[in-house]
Amino acid sequence: MMLFSVFHTVIAQASDMTADNVINLVNKARINVDEAVLVKNELLQKAAEKKAQDMIDNDYFAHVSPDGKDPWFWIESQGYDYRLAGENLAINYSNTKEQQKAWMDSPLHRKNILNADYREIGVAVKEGVIDGHKTNVAVQMFGVQFPAASVASAVSVKSEPPISKIVTAPAPLLQSNFSPRVATKIDIKKLYNDNKVAFTAWLVAIVVAIIIAVLDVLALFHKKHPQLFILRSARNRHT
C-alpha cells in the first residue's frame, strides 16, 4: 500500500542534492534488504518536478496543495497509469545522505522507500523560497504501472563522495499519514473468458432455480400438478 510523510530540518553546508544521488541512495537501501532496485521513470520524474515547482510557486510544503491538488493529480496529469503509487517529501536538506538517513529513520518514509511492490521512481530537487526562506525541496514519487510498466531508464548505484561536514537533523515533522493509493481496473471481457465454465454453470443453475420456483408457485396456488419440492411443505399446510 502507499504512505506519505514530510520532513523539516536544517540545511547542511556542502550540497550534493541531485535527483540521481537521491535515487542511488534509495536503491542502495533496497539492495541492503534484498529488494529489487527502482528504475527512473520519466513520467514520474516530470510529476515530481511539477509538484516541487508548485510548492515553490504557491509557497507551501505539503502533500496536498492549497487548491486541493493531491499527489495523484501530478502523477495522473503526466499519464502515468499506476496500480500503486506513493510520495515522500523533504525540505531544507542540502545533503543527500542526511536526508536519506532522516527518511529511513521514519517508519512511514522507510516503508515507501523499501516497498517491494514499487518498480519505478521519479525524484525532483528544486531551490526556491518557501515561507520567506530560501530553501530546497525534494520530492520522491514511487509507482508501478498497470499493466506492467515499461522501463524508462535504468538507474545504477554509485558510490557517494565523502561528506566534509555532518549535520544532525532534528526529529522529523510528520505532516500526514496516508495509505498508498491503489488503482484497480476490472476487464469484464477478460474476466469472463478466464472463467467461462464457471460463469456458464452459475447461469444454468440460476435459470433452473427460477424455473423450479415458478413451477412450484403455480402448483401451490392452482393445484394443477404436484409441485416439485421447494414449496411442498407450504402446500401441505394449505390442503
ChimeraX attribute file (.defattr): number of C-alpha atoms within 10 A of each C-alpha:
attribute: neighborCount
match mode: 1-to-1
recipient: residues
	/A:1	16
	/A:2	23
	/A:3	22
	/A:4	22
	/A:5	25
	/A:6	23
	/A:7	26
	/A:8	21
	/A:9	19
	/A:10	14
	/A:11	19
	/A:12	19
	/A:13	14
	/A:14	12
	/A:15	12
	/A:16	17
	/A:17	20
	/A:18	16
	/A:19	19
	/A:20	18
	/A:21	19
	/A:22	23
	/A:23	27
	/A:24	20
	/A:25	21
	/A:26	23
	/A:27	22
	/A:28	18
	/A:29	18
	/A:30	18
	/A:31	14
	/A:32	10
	/A:33	9
	/A:34	11
	/A:35	16
	/A:36	17
	/A:37	24
	/A:38	27
	/A:39	21
	/A:40	23
	/A:41	25
	/A:42	18
	/A:43	22
	/A:44	26
	/A:45	23
	/A:46	19
	/A:47	27
	/A:48	28
	/A:49	21
	/A:50	18
	/A:51	28
	/A:52	25
	/A:53	18
	/A:54	15
	/A:55	21
	/A:56	21
	/A:57	12
	/A:58	14
	/A:59	16
	/A:60	16
	/A:61	22
	/A:62	19
	/A:63	23
	/A:64	16
	/A:65	16
	/A:66	13
	/A:67	7
	/A:68	9
	/A:69	13
	/A:70	14
	/A:71	22
	/A:72	18
	/A:73	13
	/A:74	20
	/A:75	26
	/A:76	14
	/A:77	13
	/A:78	15
	/A:79	11
	/A:80	21
	/A:81	19
	/A:82	21
	/A:83	19
	/A:84	20
	/A:85	30
	/A:86	28
	/A:87	28
	/A:88	25
	/A:89	24
	/A:90	24
	/A:91	22
	/A:92	20
	/A:93	27
	/A:94	23
	/A:95	22
	/A:96	23
	/A:97	19
	/A:98	19
	/A:99	25
	/A:100	20
	/A:101	14
	/A:102	21
	/A:103	24
	/A:104	18
	/A:105	13
	/A:106	17
	/A:107	12
	/A:108	21
	/A:109	26
	/A:110	20
	/A:111	16
	/A:112	28
	/A:113	28
	/A:114	22
	/A:115	19
	/A:116	15
	/A:117	17
	/A:118	24
	/A:119	22
	/A:120	27
	/A:121	27
	/A:122	26
	/A:123	28
	/A:124	26
	/A:125	22
	/A:126	18
	/A:127	16
	/A:128	16
	/A:129	16
	/A:130	19
	/A:131	11
	/A:132	8
	/A:133	9
	/A:134	11
	/A:135	18
	/A:136	20
	/A:137	26
	/A:138	27
	/A:139	26
	/A:140	27
	/A:141	29
	/A:142	31
	/A:143	30
	/A:144	23
	/A:145	17
	/A:146	14
	/A:147	10
	/A:148	11
	/A:149	16
	/A:150	12
	/A:151	13
	/A:152	12
	/A:153	12
	/A:154	12
	/A:155	17
	/A:156	15
	/A:157	16
	/A:158	13
	/A:159	10
	/A:160	12
	/A:161	7
	/A:162	7
	/A:163	15
	/A:164	7
	/A:165	10
	/A:166	12
	/A:167	14
	/A:168	13
	/A:169	17
	/A:170	11
	/A:171	12
	/A:172	16
	/A:173	13
	/A:174	14
	/A:175	15
	/A:176	14
	/A:177	13
	/A:178	15
	/A:179	13
	/A:180	17
	/A:181	18
	/A:182	14
	/A:183	12
	/A:184	10
	/A:185	8
	/A:186	7
	/A:187	8
	/A:188	9
	/A:189	9
	/A:190	10
	/A:191	11
	/A:192	13
	/A:193	10
	/A:194	11
	/A:195	11
	/A:196	11
	/A:197	11
	/A:198	10
	/A:199	14
	/A:200	12
	/A:201	10
	/A:202	11
	/A:203	12
	/A:204	11
	/A:205	12
	/A:206	12
	/A:207	11
	/A:208	12
	/A:209	12
	/A:210	12
	/A:211	11
	/A:212	17
	/A:213	17
	/A:214	12
	/A:215	17
	/A:216	22
	/A:217	17
	/A:218	15
	/A:219	18
	/A:220	22
	/A:221	10
	/A:222	9
	/A:223	13
	/A:224	9
	/A:225	11
	/A:226	13
	/A:227	18
	/A:228	14
	/A:229	11
	/A:230	14
	/A:231	16
	/A:232	15
	/A:233	10
	/A:234	10
	/A:235	17
	/A:236	9
	/A:237	7
	/A:238	8
	/A:239	7
